[in-house]
Amino acid sequence: MMNAPARGFTAEEFQARTQRAQALMAAQSLAGILLTTEPELAYFSGFQTLFWQSPTRPWFMFIPASGKPIAIIPEIGAELMRHSWLDDIRTWSAPAPSDDGISLLTDLLLPFATRGQKIGMMKGHETYLRMPLGDWERLISALPDLEIEDATGLVQGLRMVKSDAEIEKIAHICAVGSAAFSAVPSFIHQGQPLEEVFREFRRTAIGLGADNTPYLVGAADQGGYADVISPPTTRPLRAGDVLMLDTGCIWDGYYCDFDRNWAIGHADDAARRAYDVLWRATQAGIEAARPGNTCRDLFTTMSKVISEIDPSGGDIGRLGHGLGLQLTEQPSHAAFDNTVLKENMVLTIEPSLSYGDGHMMVHEENIVVRPSGGHLLTKRAEAELPVV
């Protein structure tokens, strides 16, 4: 097992996050922000629980214009939340379909509604309302004078730029994932069912110190694969296959997200060339990941290299994204995204291309944006397609 940094964060870290949010709220004349989703509650409080996997109970947090966030949560989470830096924790006995926290939320927000003030909620891309729509309608009908503004950019903008403590955690899980990928040639062989490859990778990653491997997809087929999101099958590995594994391991709430490719027995020229182009496209993206450039710049830079064999420049929609408390976060390296890169953003560089007879290939690394370009958090993949 690899040496790991300390778990959790100091109260000062959460205080700084909250104060940055409140400064932005003041600029937008927001009296508060209401949050309903797991990453945001974790970001502002450190609250982590697998109970989010159950849809039975909603969880809420309110960030006022000043002071600490307020937790409005089911009673079952109260003891865990008391270990956070928060003081104001309001609970109800849940589940309670007739009133799952709605009365508590109404009491909290009524003074703002009475004064005709504005609060923010996340309404934009990559957000969702994690509560029953009927409950939301009941809440809003009880607060007719409350204005709801979109706070998506505010919250996502804060989360895009990581603190040193966050980067340390992501670097650690990237190191664990890199070590697990390095071990793959030692446990895969011709005739091995793909589903067993997946099981062994998960065992290896957890044995090296990952808390879990909640995301693992991949494929293997002759000369290349046709998709990158498949669950495993019982198909055995064969000579001439190209195998790809894409993992999102997690440690203390933070993810890595990258993939690796191998040829089984031997590799044909088309697969070797595709790998070479992707490796160089990845390198171009890494070098361009410096403050002041945009996500569109990264997309364009990588697409130019990809076009050597794929005129579409990669047709998967984007060529990387943000990374942290979620496997994929904002921003997106895409033609539509003009987000300006800032130092300490953590990103994936993920070019892909199509080649041959319906084949595709993906290559991915994790970096942190630095003035000189992207600093690798993952161990860089081999420059030539490795043959096992």
C-alpha positions as CSV (number, residue, x, y, z in Angstrom):
1,M,0.0,0.0,0.0
2,M,1.3,3.4,-0.9
3,N,1.9,6.2,1.6
4,A,-1.0,8.6,1.6
5,P,-1.6,12.2,2.7
6,A,-3.8,13.0,5.7
7,R,-7.5,12.4,5.2
8,G,-10.0,15.3,5.3
9,F,-9.3,19.0,5.4
10,T,-8.8,21.7,8.1
11,A,-11.6,24.0,9.1
12,E,-9.6,26.8,7.6
13,E,-9.8,25.1,4.2
14,F,-13.6,25.0,4.3
15,Q,-13.8,28.5,5.7
16,A,-11.7,29.8,2.8
17,R,-14.0,28.0,0.2
18,T,-17.1,29.5,1.9
19,Q,-15.7,33.0,2.0
20,R,-14.7,32.9,-1.7
21,A,-18.2,31.8,-2.5
22,Q,-19.7,34.6,-0.3
23,A,-17.5,37.2,-2.1
24,L,-18.9,36.1,-5.4
25,M,-22.4,36.0,-4.0
26,A,-22.1,39.6,-2.9
27,A,-21.1,40.6,-6.4
28,Q,-24.3,39.0,-7.7
29,S,-26.5,40.3,-4.9
30,L,-27.3,36.8,-3.7
31,A,-28.5,36.5,-0.1
32,G,-27.6,32.8,-0.1
33,I,-27.2,29.6,-2.2
34,L,-29.2,26.5,-1.7
35,L,-27.4,23.2,-2.6
36,T,-28.9,19.7,-3.0
37,T,-26.1,17.5,-4.5
38,E,-23.4,15.4,-3.1
39,P,-20.2,17.1,-4.5
40,E,-21.3,20.5,-3.4
41,L,-22.1,19.4,0.2
42,A,-18.8,17.6,0.3
43,Y,-17.0,20.7,-1.1
44,F,-18.3,23.1,1.6
45,S,-18.4,20.7,4.6
46,G,-16.3,17.6,4.0
47,F,-19.5,15.4,4.5
48,Q,-18.9,12.0,2.9
49,T,-21.2,9.1,3.0
50,L,-22.3,6.2,0.8
51,F,-25.8,7.0,1.8
52,W,-26.1,9.2,-1.2
53,Q,-26.5,6.0,-3.2
54,S,-30.0,5.7,-1.7
55,P,-32.6,7.9,-3.4
56,T,-34.8,7.7,-0.3
57,R,-33.6,10.8,1.5
58,P,-32.8,14.4,0.2
59,W,-30.0,16.4,1.7
60,F,-29.7,20.2,1.7
61,M,-27.2,22.9,2.5
62,F,-27.6,26.7,2.6
63,I,-24.7,29.1,2.3
64,P,-25.7,32.4,3.7
65,A,-24.2,35.8,2.8
66,S,-22.0,35.6,5.8
67,G,-21.1,32.9,8.4
68,K,-20.9,29.1,8.1
69,P,-23.1,27.0,5.9
70,I,-26.3,25.5,7.4
71,A,-27.0,21.8,7.0
72,I,-30.6,20.7,6.6
73,I,-30.4,16.9,6.6
74,P,-32.1,13.7,7.7
75,E,-31.5,12.8,11.3
76,I,-29.6,9.7,10.3
77,G,-26.7,11.9,9.0
78,A,-26.6,14.2,12.0
79,E,-23.8,12.5,14.0
80,L,-21.5,12.4,10.9
81,M,-22.2,16.0,10.1
82,R,-21.4,17.0,13.6
83,H,-17.8,15.9,12.9
84,S,-17.6,18.6,10.2
85,W,-16.8,22.3,10.8
86,L,-20.5,23.2,10.7
87,D,-22.4,24.3,13.8
88,D,-26.0,24.8,12.5
89,I,-27.4,21.3,11.7
90,R,-31.2,21.1,11.3
91,T,-32.7,17.6,11.0
92,W,-35.9,15.7,10.5
93,S,-36.9,12.1,10.9
94,A,-36.6,10.7,7.3
95,P,-38.0,9.3,5.1
96,A,-41.1,11.4,5.5
97,P,-42.8,11.6,2.1
98,S,-45.4,14.1,3.4
99,D,-42.6,16.5,4.6
100,D,-39.0,15.5,3.7
101,G,-37.3,18.6,5.0
102,I,-39.7,21.0,3.3
103,S,-41.0,22.7,6.4
104,L,-37.4,23.2,7.6
105,L,-36.4,24.7,4.3
106,T,-39.5,26.9,4.2
107,D,-38.7,28.3,7.7
108,L,-35.1,29.0,6.7
109,L,-35.9,30.7,3.4
110,L,-39.1,32.6,4.4
111,P,-37.3,35.7,5.7
112,F,-35.5,36.1,2.4
113,A,-38.8,35.7,0.5
114,T,-40.5,38.2,2.7
115,R,-37.8,40.7,1.9
116,G,-37.9,39.9,-1.8
117,Q,-34.3,38.8,-1.9
118,K,-32.5,36.6,-4.3
119,I,-30.9,33.2,-3.6
120,G,-28.9,31.1,-6.0
121,M,-29.3,27.5,-7.1
122,M,-27.4,25.4,-9.7
123,K,-29.5,25.4,-12.9
124,G,-27.0,24.9,-15.7
125,H,-25.1,22.2,-17.5
126,E,-24.0,19.1,-15.5
127,T,-26.4,20.0,-12.6
128,Y,-29.6,18.4,-11.3
129,L,-32.2,18.9,-8.6
130,R,-31.8,16.0,-6.1
131,M,-35.2,16.2,-4.5
132,P,-38.7,15.2,-5.7
133,L,-40.0,17.7,-8.2
134,G,-43.3,17.8,-6.2
135,D,-41.4,18.8,-3.1
136,W,-39.7,21.6,-5.0
137,E,-43.0,22.9,-6.3
138,R,-44.4,22.8,-2.8
139,L,-41.4,24.8,-1.5
140,I,-41.6,27.4,-4.2
141,S,-45.4,27.9,-3.8
142,A,-44.8,28.6,-0.1
143,L,-42.2,31.3,-1.0
144,P,-43.9,33.2,-3.8
145,D,-41.7,36.3,-3.4
146,L,-38.3,34.5,-3.4
147,E,-36.2,35.1,-6.5
148,I,-34.1,32.1,-7.7
149,E,-31.0,33.0,-9.7
150,D,-28.6,30.7,-11.5
151,A,-25.4,30.0,-9.4
152,T,-24.0,27.3,-11.6
153,G,-21.0,29.4,-12.8
154,L,-20.3,30.6,-9.4
155,V,-20.1,27.2,-7.8
156,Q,-18.5,25.4,-10.7
157,G,-16.0,28.2,-11.1
158,L,-14.9,27.8,-7.5
159,R,-14.6,24.0,-7.8
160,M,-12.6,24.2,-11.0
161,V,-9.5,25.7,-9.3
162,K,-8.1,23.3,-6.7
163,S,-6.3,24.1,-3.4
164,D,-2.9,22.5,-2.7
165,A,-4.6,20.1,-0.3
166,E,-7.0,18.9,-3.0
167,I,-4.2,18.5,-5.6
168,E,-2.3,16.4,-3.1
169,K,-5.2,14.0,-2.7
170,I,-5.8,13.8,-6.5
171,A,-2.0,13.2,-7.1
172,H,-2.1,10.4,-4.6
173,I,-5.0,8.5,-6.2
174,C,-3.4,9.1,-9.6
175,A,-0.3,7.5,-8.3
176,V,-2.3,4.5,-7.1
177,G,-4.1,4.2,-10.4
178,S,-0.7,4.5,-12.3
179,A,0.7,1.7,-10.1
180,A,-2.4,-0.5,-10.8
181,F,-2.0,0.1,-14.6
182,S,1.7,-0.8,-14.4
183,A,0.7,-4.1,-12.8
184,V,-1.7,-5.1,-15.6
185,P,0.9,-6.9,-17.8
186,S,1.7,-9.2,-14.9
187,F,-1.8,-10.5,-14.6
188,I,-3.3,-10.6,-18.1
189,H,-2.8,-13.4,-20.6
190,Q,-4.3,-14.8,-23.7
191,G,-7.5,-16.8,-23.0
192,Q,-8.3,-14.8,-19.9
193,P,-12.0,-13.6,-19.9
194,L,-12.3,-9.8,-20.0
195,E,-14.5,-9.8,-16.9
196,E,-11.6,-11.4,-14.9
197,V,-9.2,-8.7,-16.1
198,F,-11.7,-6.2,-14.6
199,R,-11.9,-8.1,-11.3
200,E,-8.1,-8.3,-11.0
201,F,-7.6,-4.7,-11.8
202,R,-10.1,-3.7,-9.1
203,R,-8.4,-6.0,-6.6
204,T,-5.0,-4.6,-7.5
205,A,-6.1,-0.9,-7.2
206,I,-7.7,-1.5,-3.8
207,G,-4.7,-3.5,-2.7
208,L,-2.5,-0.5,-3.6
209,G,-4.6,1.9,-1.5
210,A,-7.6,3.0,-3.5
211,D,-10.7,3.4,-1.4
212,N,-12.7,2.0,-4.3
213,T,-12.8,1.6,-8.1
214,P,-16.4,2.8,-8.8
215,Y,-15.6,3.4,-12.5
216,L,-14.0,0.8,-14.7
217,V,-14.9,0.3,-18.3
218,G,-13.0,-1.0,-21.3
219,A,-13.0,-3.3,-24.3
220,A,-10.8,-5.7,-26.2
221,D,-11.1,-6.8,-29.9
222,Q,-9.0,-7.7,-32.9
223,G,-7.0,-4.7,-34.1
224,G,-8.9,-2.3,-31.9
225,Y,-12.2,-1.7,-30.0
226,A,-15.4,0.0,-31.1
227,D,-16.6,1.7,-27.9
228,V,-15.2,3.0,-24.6
229,I,-18.0,2.6,-22.1
230,S,-18.7,-1.2,-22.1
231,P,-19.0,-3.4,-19.1
232,P,-16.9,-6.5,-19.3
233,T,-17.9,-9.7,-21.0
234,T,-16.7,-13.3,-20.8
235,R,-14.9,-13.0,-24.2
236,P,-11.3,-14.3,-23.8
237,L,-8.3,-12.2,-24.7
238,R,-6.8,-13.2,-28.1
239,A,-3.6,-12.6,-29.9
240,G,-4.1,-9.5,-32.0
241,D,-6.5,-7.8,-29.6
242,V,-6.1,-4.2,-28.5
243,L,-7.2,-4.0,-24.8
244,M,-8.2,-0.7,-23.2
245,L,-9.1,-0.1,-19.5
246,D,-10.4,3.2,-18.3
247,T,-10.6,3.7,-14.6
248,G,-11.9,6.2,-12.0
249,C,-10.4,5.1,-8.7
250,I,-11.2,7.2,-5.6
251,W,-9.4,8.1,-2.4
252,D,-10.9,10.3,0.3
253,G,-13.6,11.5,-2.0
254,Y,-11.3,12.5,-4.9
255,Y,-11.0,10.7,-8.3
256,C,-8.4,9.9,-10.9
257,D,-9.7,9.3,-14.4
258,F,-7.4,7.9,-17.1
259,D,-7.0,4.9,-19.4
260,R,-4.3,2.7,-20.9
261,N,-4.0,0.5,-24.0
262,W,-2.2,-2.7,-24.6
263,A,-1.8,-5.1,-27.6
264,I,-2.1,-8.8,-26.8
265,G,0.6,-10.9,-28.5
266,H,1.2,-8.5,-31.4
267,A,0.0,-5.2,-32.8
268,D,-0.8,-4.4,-36.4
269,D,0.4,-1.2,-38.1
270,A,-2.9,0.5,-37.9
271,A,-3.2,0.2,-34.2
272,R,0.4,1.3,-33.7
273,R,-0.1,4.4,-35.8
274,A,-3.3,5.3,-34.0
275,Y,-1.5,5.0,-30.7
276,D,1.3,7.1,-31.9
277,V,-1.0,9.9,-33.1
278,L,-2.9,9.8,-29.8
279,W,0.2,9.9,-27.7
280,R,1.4,13.0,-29.6
281,A,-2.0,14.6,-29.4
282,T,-2.0,14.1,-25.7
283,Q,1.5,15.6,-25.4
284,A,0.3,18.6,-27.4
285,G,-2.7,19.0,-25.0
286,I,-0.4,18.8,-22.0
287,E,1.9,21.4,-23.2
288,A,-0.9,23.8,-24.1
289,A,-2.5,23.5,-20.7
290,R,-1.2,26.8,-19.3
291,P,-3.0,29.7,-17.8
292,G,-4.6,32.1,-20.3
293,N,-5.3,29.4,-22.9
294,T,-8.9,28.2,-23.2
295,C,-10.5,24.8,-23.3
296,R,-11.2,25.4,-26.9
297,D,-7.5,26.0,-27.5
298,L,-6.8,22.6,-26.0
299,F,-9.4,21.0,-28.2
300,T,-8.1,22.7,-31.3
301,T,-4.5,21.8,-30.5
302,M,-5.3,18.1,-30.0
303,S,-7.6,18.0,-33.0
304,K,-4.9,19.1,-35.3
305,V,-2.7,16.1,-34.4
306,I,-5.7,13.7,-34.5
307,S,-6.6,14.9,-38.0
308,E,-3.4,13.1,-39.3
309,I,-5.5,10.0,-39.5
310,D,-9.0,11.1,-38.5
311,P,-10.3,14.1,-40.5
312,S,-13.2,14.6,-38.1
313,G,-10.6,15.5,-35.5
314,G,-12.2,13.2,-33.0
315,D,-16.0,12.9,-33.0
316,I,-16.6,12.0,-29.4
317,G,-17.7,15.5,-28.4
318,R,-14.9,16.6,-26.1
319,L,-11.3,15.7,-25.6
320,G,-11.0,16.0,-21.8
321,H,-12.6,17.7,-18.8
322,G,-12.2,18.7,-15.2
323,L,-11.5,16.3,-12.4
324,G,-11.8,16.2,-8.6
325,L,-14.7,15.3,-6.3
326,Q,-16.5,13.9,-9.4
327,L,-15.1,11.7,-12.1
328,T,-16.0,14.4,-14.7
329,E,-16.4,18.0,-13.8
330,Q,-16.5,21.3,-15.7
331,P,-14.9,22.5,-17.9
332,S,-14.9,20.5,-21.2
333,H,-12.2,20.6,-23.8
334,A,-14.6,21.2,-26.7
335,A,-15.1,23.6,-29.5
336,F,-18.0,25.2,-27.5
337,D,-16.1,25.8,-24.3
338,N,-14.1,29.1,-24.0
339,T,-13.4,28.6,-20.3
340,V,-10.0,30.3,-19.6
341,L,-7.5,28.0,-17.9
342,K,-6.2,29.0,-14.5
343,E,-3.3,27.7,-12.4
344,N,-4.3,24.8,-10.2
345,M,-7.1,23.6,-12.4
346,V,-7.0,19.8,-12.5
347,L,-7.9,18.4,-15.9
348,T,-7.9,15.2,-18.0
349,I,-6.3,15.3,-21.4
350,E,-8.3,12.8,-23.4
351,P,-7.9,12.7,-27.2
352,S,-9.7,10.0,-29.2
353,L,-9.9,9.0,-32.8
354,S,-11.4,6.6,-35.3
355,Y,-9.4,4.4,-37.6
356,G,-9.5,1.3,-39.7
357,D,-12.7,-0.7,-40.0
358,G,-14.9,0.8,-37.3
359,H,-12.1,1.0,-34.6
360,M,-11.5,3.7,-32.2
361,M,-8.8,4.5,-29.6
362,V,-8.7,6.8,-26.6
363,H,-5.7,8.0,-24.6
364,E,-6.0,9.9,-21.3
365,E,-3.7,11.5,-18.7
366,N,-4.5,13.7,-15.6
367,I,-2.7,17.0,-15.1
368,V,-2.7,20.2,-13.1
369,V,-2.4,23.5,-14.9
370,R,0.9,25.3,-14.3
371,P,2.5,28.4,-15.9
372,S,4.8,26.2,-18.0
373,G,2.0,23.9,-19.1
374,G,0.3,20.8,-17.7
375,H,2.1,19.0,-14.9
376,L,1.4,15.3,-15.0
377,L,-0.3,13.7,-12.0
378,T,-0.5,10.3,-13.7
379,K,2.6,8.3,-14.8
380,R,2.9,9.0,-18.5
381,A,1.9,6.2,-20.8
382,E,4.6,4.5,-22.9
383,A,5.3,6.3,-26.1
384,E,4.7,3.1,-28.2
385,L,1.8,0.7,-27.9
386,P,2.9,-1.8,-25.3
387,V,2.6,-5.5,-26.4
388,V,1.8,-8.1,-23.7
